[in-house]
Amino acid sequence: MVKINISIEGENITEIVDELLHVGIDLLKSNRKEIREALKILADEAFEVLEEKKTLERGAQLYRKINQEINWTYKRVKE
């Protein structure tokens, strides 16, 4: 179990946010291995989602729309 004690001190909100940002950055720096592992898990999940049939179909539709727009724009500029 992890116990976290938080004490907020500062003259204004800017100082508080700045200090929280520094603490967060220090936590990220000191836990690189764990963060890397979490990112790998998220990436694997993202690839699985991207490989789903519905997602692939939507991607294909988007690709066709982009391709049509590029061709239409190129044709219009060429004329």
N, C-alpha and C positions, 0 to 999 in steps of 0.2 A: 504494500500500500504506500502511496505517495502522499505526503502532507505538504501543502503549499500555503505559506503565509504571505499575504500581500499587504504592504503598507504603502499608502499613497500620501506623498508629501510634496509640496511645491507651491510656489506663489501663484502660478497660473496654469491653465490647461495645456499650454504649449510645452512647459517644462515637464509636465506629467506624461504627455504623449511622447515627447522626445526620449525620456527615460525608459518608457515602455518599449519603444522602438529599439533602443540599445540593448535592453534585456532580451528582447526577442531575437535580435541578430546574434547575440552571444549564445543563446540556446541553440540556434540553427548551426552555428559554427562548431559547437561542442558536441553535436549529435549528428554529424554528417553521415555516418554509417547507417544509422536508423532512418534518416530522411531518405537516403539513397535507396534503401530497401523498400520503403513505403512508395517511393516514386516508381520503382520497378513493378510493384504490385498494381498500382494505378495504371501504368502503361499497358500491362498485360490485360487488364480488364477493359481498357479503352480499345485495344485491338480486337478483343472478342466482340465488343459492341459493334465496332465498325464492320465486322465480318457477318453480322446478322443480315438476313435476306432483305428485310424492310429497309435497313440503313443503306445497304448497297443499292437498292432500287432508288431511294431518294438521292443518293450520290450520283447515280447515272442520270437522273432527271436534271439535277443541277448542272452536271457536265454538259448535257445537251443544250440547256438554256444558255449557258456561258458561251458555248461554241457557236450557237445561232447568233447571239448578240455580237460576237467578234466578227463573224462572217458578214452580218448585216452592216456593221459599222465600216468594215473594210470595203465592202461593195459601194456604200454611200460615198466614202471618201474618194474612192477610185474614179467614180463618175464625175 
